[in-house]
Amino acid sequence: MSEINFDYHPQFFTATILEWKHLLNSDAFKDIIINSLLFLTTEKSVVVYGFVIMPNHIHIIWQIQDGFIKEKIQQRFMKYTGQQLKFELAKIDPEQLNSYKVDAKDRSYQIWERNSLSIDLWSQPVFEQKLNYIHKNPVHEKWQLAIHPEDYKYSSAKFYETGVDDFGILTHYAQ
């Protein structure tokens, strides 16, 4: 198997729900994130190597593809998922939606914190450290969302353990 060409710098991307609220507890909300990643992988703007969706934040290891601009892909992802999360919240819990109301010139509601993080991964050891970190998130004592990383549905850990990609969005980094 060939490995990632680190000349193209995969990124470790993290985004957090406004004020660390636990909006992403519901599978319906997690599926919005998955569907957006599926769209981006289908249009071939990103390759997703790993991810985890936690109750109040997400981690993704992805690589923006040639012809696409990292900042624009991230902006599209954040804007689309924020809008879809807002629409879903308006349908199922309009009262909770009010807790995302903001007084801003460019929006009435804000779902994501504005300070998402994107770090270039320059080497395979750093890449693997980040991948292991995101896979261990759900089993961390703070969260206790699963006993074993591969048991947590909204993570790429199962894919790396079994080769099964339940969402159709993942590429193994060593391929």
SULPEWO-V657352 format. One record per helix or strand. SS is the DSSP state (@ for helix, = for strand). FROM is the first residue (numbers start at 1). LEN is the number of residues. If there is no record, write none. Layout:
BEGIN
SS_FROM_LEN + SS_FROM_LEN
END
This chain:
BEGIN
@_6_3 + =_10_8 + @_18_3 + @_23_3 + @_27_16 + =_46_8 + =_57_8 + @_70_23 + @_94_7 + =_101_4 + =_107_3 + =_112_1 + =_117_5 + @_124_14 + @_149_3 + =_155_1 + @_157_6 + =_170_1
END
